[in-house]
């Protein structure tokens, strides 16, 4: 009996040491440096969403976040120091002014050498003439995009990836509704541990996105209802993309502040940002996901 008791006590001590080690490791994990890049655009308000995205990331304790806002008029002096950060969150959109050529080239070099990028919602509407950027987002919409930019990317009802080369405009969404998201890659670090299906919204559901569609892993989709200006297909909602040595997390969710405070957005966004920066995800899926909306500080 005494030997059994000693064995139980020893196991308990070992377990406590493992737990303490895990906590210590998490506490000592280096902070990930993030730069949110935004600028004036036609249909979205980064002045409202950027502060919430920043607070959302920093609330995890995993990130420190700076913001760089592009000038309303293109300026050769706009030169963010991309190399000082592990991941760049793009909060630009339709109507965003082009970056100076030297800044574009600096960002391309950063990504080729292993940088991280997050394409948030309307970021895939931005800069249709920037070839490398269109490759980084994989697919996009609006701003004149059509079959010349590449195929439509979606899944059929059986989960087969389709690259549809038919002619047509890129980009559409109907009225904001609640919709069900289906995880298609359950082993990817971003989506591992998420329920197979979960609700999101009400939010815009992007459809008819098209582009180079290379090196894209579709992580999650939603069915686009033809009755709401949709395609009738399983449209990509979350994607992981590689470009050079760089990693890109592309989320089409989150039209405005109300939508990005949804628990479904919060969890996928912070986990996707961590993956884009490091290739790994340590931020857990919270209990009660996706019904844990983010509350901003007063």
C-alpha positions as CSV (number, residue, x, y, z in Angstrom):
1,X,0.0,0.0,0.0
2,X,2.8,2.4,0.9
3,X,4.7,1.6,-2.3
4,X,1.5,2.3,-4.3
5,X,1.1,5.6,-2.5
6,X,4.7,6.6,-3.2
7,X,4.1,5.7,-6.9
8,X,1.0,7.9,-7.1
9,X,2.8,10.8,-5.4
10,X,5.8,10.5,-7.8
11,X,3.5,10.5,-10.8
12,X,1.7,13.6,-9.5
13,X,5.0,15.4,-9.1
14,X,6.1,14.5,-12.6
15,X,2.8,15.6,-14.0
16,X,3.1,18.9,-12.2
17,X,6.6,19.5,-13.5
18,X,5.4,18.8,-17.1
19,X,2.6,21.3,-16.6
20,X,4.8,23.9,-15.1
21,X,7.4,23.4,-17.9
22,X,4.6,24.0,-20.5
23,X,3.4,27.1,-18.7
24,X,7.0,28.4,-18.4
25,X,7.6,27.7,-22.1
26,X,4.5,29.5,-23.1
27,X,5.4,32.5,-20.9
28,X,8.9,32.6,-22.3
29,X,7.9,32.2,-25.9
30,X,9.3,35.2,-27.8
31,X,6.8,37.9,-28.8
32,X,5.9,38.0,-32.5
33,X,6.3,41.4,-34.1
34,X,3.4,42.4,-36.3
35,X,3.0,45.3,-38.6
36,X,-0.6,46.2,-39.7
37,X,-0.5,48.1,-43.0
38,X,-3.6,50.0,-43.9
39,X,-4.7,52.9,-46.1
40,X,-7.7,54.8,-47.4
41,X,-10.1,52.7,-49.5
42,X,-13.5,53.0,-51.0
43,X,-15.8,50.5,-49.2
44,X,-14.1,49.8,-45.9
45,X,-12.9,51.8,-42.9
46,X,-9.5,50.7,-41.7
47,X,-9.5,53.6,-39.2
48,X,-12.1,51.5,-37.3
49,X,-10.9,48.0,-37.9
50,X,-7.2,48.4,-37.5
51,X,-7.3,49.3,-33.8
52,X,-9.5,46.3,-33.1
53,X,-7.3,43.9,-35.0
54,X,-4.3,45.3,-33.1
55,X,-6.0,44.9,-29.7
56,X,-7.2,41.4,-30.7
57,X,-3.7,40.3,-31.4
58,X,-2.1,41.9,-28.4
59,X,-4.8,40.4,-26.1
60,X,-3.3,37.0,-26.8
61,X,0.0,37.9,-25.2
62,X,1.7,36.5,-28.2
63,X,2.1,39.6,-30.4
64,X,3.3,43.2,-30.3
65,X,1.7,45.3,-33.0
66,X,2.7,48.4,-34.9
67,X,0.6,50.2,-37.5
68,X,1.7,51.9,-40.8
69,X,-0.9,53.9,-42.6
70,X,-0.1,54.7,-46.3
71,X,-0.5,58.3,-47.3
72,X,-3.7,59.3,-49.2
73,X,-1.5,60.5,-52.1
74,X,1.2,58.1,-53.3
75,X,4.6,59.2,-52.0
76,X,8.1,57.8,-52.6
77,X,8.8,58.5,-48.9
78,X,6.4,55.6,-47.9
79,X,8.9,52.9,-46.9
80,X,7.8,50.6,-44.1
81,X,10.6,48.5,-42.6
82,X,9.1,45.1,-43.4
83,X,12.2,43.2,-42.3
84,X,11.7,44.4,-38.7
85,X,8.6,42.3,-38.4
86,X,7.7,38.6,-38.6
87,X,4.3,39.1,-40.2
88,X,2.6,41.9,-42.1
89,X,-1.2,42.2,-41.9
90,X,-2.6,43.8,-45.0
91,X,-5.7,45.9,-44.3
92,X,-6.0,47.6,-47.7
93,X,-8.8,47.2,-50.3
94,X,-10.5,48.4,-53.4
95,X,-9.3,51.9,-54.2
96,X,-6.1,51.7,-52.1
97,X,-3.3,53.8,-53.6
98,X,-0.4,51.8,-55.1
99,X,2.8,51.6,-53.1
100,X,5.9,53.1,-54.6
101,X,7.8,50.7,-56.8
102,X,10.7,50.5,-54.4
103,X,8.3,49.6,-51.6
104,X,6.7,46.9,-53.6
105,X,10.1,45.4,-54.4
106,X,11.1,45.6,-50.7
107,X,7.9,43.7,-49.7
108,X,8.5,41.1,-52.5
109,X,12.1,40.6,-51.2
110,X,10.8,40.3,-47.6
111,X,8.3,37.6,-48.7
112,X,10.7,35.7,-50.9
113,X,13.1,35.4,-48.0
114,X,10.6,33.9,-45.6
115,X,8.3,36.7,-44.4
116,X,4.8,36.3,-43.2
117,X,1.6,38.0,-44.5
118,X,-2.0,38.0,-43.6
119,X,-4.5,39.1,-46.3
120,X,-7.5,40.3,-44.3
121,X,-10.9,40.5,-46.0
122,X,-10.8,43.3,-48.7
123,X,-7.0,43.1,-49.0
124,X,-7.7,40.7,-51.9
125,X,-9.4,43.6,-53.7
126,X,-6.3,45.8,-53.7
127,X,-3.7,46.4,-56.3
128,X,-4.9,44.4,-59.3
129,X,-1.9,45.5,-61.4
130,X,0.7,44.2,-58.9
131,X,1.5,40.8,-60.3
132,X,3.4,39.4,-57.3
133,X,0.8,40.6,-54.8
134,X,-1.9,38.8,-56.8
135,X,0.2,35.7,-56.5
136,X,0.5,36.2,-52.8
137,X,-3.2,36.5,-52.2
138,X,-3.9,33.6,-54.5
139,X,-7.3,34.9,-55.6
140,X,-9.1,38.2,-55.4
141,X,-12.0,40.2,-56.7
142,X,-13.3,43.5,-58.1
143,X,-11.0,46.3,-59.4
144,X,-11.3,44.9,-63.0
145,X,-10.3,41.4,-62.3
146,X,-11.4,38.8,-64.9
147,X,-10.2,35.7,-66.6
148,X,-6.9,37.4,-67.5
149,X,-6.0,37.3,-63.8
150,X,-6.5,33.5,-63.6
151,X,-9.2,30.9,-62.8
152,X,-12.1,31.0,-60.3
153,X,-11.1,28.9,-57.3
154,X,-13.7,26.8,-55.4
155,X,-14.7,23.3,-54.3
156,X,-17.4,21.2,-55.7
157,X,-20.0,19.4,-53.5
158,X,-17.6,16.5,-53.0
159,X,-14.7,18.7,-51.8
160,X,-12.7,18.5,-55.0
161,X,-10.7,21.7,-55.8
162,X,-11.9,23.4,-59.0
163,X,-9.9,25.9,-61.0
164,X,-12.5,27.2,-63.4
165,X,-11.1,29.2,-66.4
166,X,-14.4,30.4,-67.8
167,X,-14.7,34.1,-68.6
168,X,-16.2,36.4,-66.1
169,X,-15.7,39.1,-63.5
170,X,-13.9,38.4,-60.2
171,X,-15.6,39.1,-56.9
172,X,-19.1,39.2,-55.6
173,X,-21.1,39.1,-52.4
174,X,-24.7,39.3,-51.4
175,X,-26.5,40.6,-48.3
176,X,-24.9,39.9,-45.0
177,X,-26.1,36.6,-43.5
178,X,-25.1,34.0,-41.0
179,X,-23.5,31.0,-42.8
180,X,-21.8,27.7,-42.0
181,X,-18.1,27.2,-42.5
182,X,-16.8,23.7,-43.2
183,X,-13.2,22.9,-42.4
184,X,-11.6,21.2,-45.3
185,X,-8.1,20.6,-44.0
186,X,-8.3,19.3,-40.4
187,X,-4.6,18.8,-40.0
188,X,-3.3,22.2,-40.9
189,X,-2.0,24.1,-37.9
190,X,-4.5,26.9,-38.3
191,X,-7.6,24.7,-38.5
192,X,-6.5,21.7,-36.4
193,X,-8.7,21.4,-33.4
194,X,-11.6,23.5,-34.9
195,X,-15.0,21.8,-35.2
196,X,-15.6,20.3,-38.6
197,X,-18.4,22.9,-39.1
198,X,-19.2,26.2,-37.3
199,X,-21.3,29.3,-37.8
200,X,-20.1,32.7,-38.7
201,X,-21.8,36.0,-39.3
202,X,-23.9,37.7,-40.2
203,X,-21.1,38.8,-42.6
204,X,-20.4,39.2,-46.3
205,X,-19.6,35.9,-48.1
206,X,-17.2,36.5,-50.9
207,X,-17.7,34.5,-54.1
208,X,-16.4,34.3,-57.6
209,X,-12.8,35.1,-56.5
210,X,-10.2,34.4,-59.1
211,X,-6.5,34.8,-59.6
212,X,-3.3,32.9,-60.2
213,X,-4.5,30.3,-57.6
214,X,-1.1,28.7,-57.2
215,X,0.3,27.1,-54.1
216,X,-3.1,27.6,-52.3
217,X,-4.4,25.2,-49.7
218,X,-8.1,25.8,-49.1
219,X,-8.5,25.4,-45.3
220,X,-12.3,26.1,-45.0
221,X,-15.2,26.8,-47.3
222,X,-18.8,28.0,-47.1
223,X,-21.7,27.3,-49.5
224,X,-22.4,30.3,-51.7
225,X,-26.2,30.6,-52.1
226,X,-27.3,31.5,-55.6
227,X,-30.3,33.1,-54.1
228,X,-28.0,35.7,-52.4
229,X,-25.9,36.6,-55.5
230,X,-23.8,33.5,-54.9
231,X,-22.0,31.0,-57.1
232,X,-23.7,27.8,-55.9
233,X,-20.2,26.5,-55.1
234,X,-18.2,25.8,-51.9
235,X,-16.3,29.1,-51.8
236,X,-12.9,29.4,-50.0
237,X,-13.2,31.3,-46.7
238,X,-9.8,30.5,-45.2
239,X,-6.6,29.8,-47.2
240,X,-2.9,29.1,-46.6
241,X,-0.6,30.1,-49.4
242,X,3.2,29.9,-50.0
243,X,5.1,32.4,-52.1
244,X,8.9,32.1,-52.3
245,X,9.9,31.1,-48.8
246,X,7.0,33.2,-47.4
247,X,3.7,32.1,-45.8
248,X,0.4,33.8,-46.3
249,X,-2.9,33.4,-44.4
250,X,-5.8,34.6,-46.4
251,X,-9.2,35.2,-44.7
252,X,-12.1,36.7,-46.6
253,X,-14.1,37.1,-43.3
254,X,-14.7,40.3,-41.4
255,X,-16.3,43.2,-43.3
256,X,-16.3,45.6,-40.3
257,X,-15.9,45.9,-36.6
258,X,-19.0,44.0,-35.7
259,X,-18.0,41.1,-37.9
260,X,-14.4,40.9,-36.7
261,X,-15.6,40.7,-33.1
262,X,-17.3,37.3,-33.8
263,X,-15.5,34.5,-32.1
264,X,-15.2,32.6,-35.4
265,X,-13.2,35.5,-36.8
266,X,-11.1,36.1,-33.7
267,X,-9.8,32.6,-33.3
268,X,-9.0,31.9,-36.9
269,X,-7.4,35.4,-37.4
270,X,-5.0,35.2,-34.4
271,X,-4.1,31.5,-35.2
272,X,-3.6,32.3,-38.8
273,X,-1.4,35.3,-38.0
274,X,0.8,33.1,-35.7
275,X,1.2,30.5,-38.5
276,X,2.1,33.1,-41.1
277,X,4.8,34.4,-38.7
278,X,6.2,31.1,-37.5
279,X,4.8,28.2,-39.4
280,X,3.3,26.9,-36.1
281,X,0.3,27.6,-34.0
282,X,0.4,27.6,-30.2
283,X,-2.8,29.7,-29.6
284,X,-5.5,27.2,-28.5
285,X,-9.0,27.0,-29.8
286,X,-11.0,28.4,-26.9
287,X,-13.7,26.6,-25.0
288,X,-17.1,27.4,-26.4
289,X,-15.8,28.3,-29.9
290,X,-17.2,30.1,-31.9
291,X,-19.5,31.7,-29.4
292,X,-16.9,33.8,-27.5
293,X,-17.1,37.3,-29.1
294,X,-14.1,39.6,-28.6
295,X,-14.9,42.6,-26.3
296,X,-12.7,45.7,-26.8
297,X,-11.4,47.6,-23.9
298,X,-13.6,50.6,-22.9
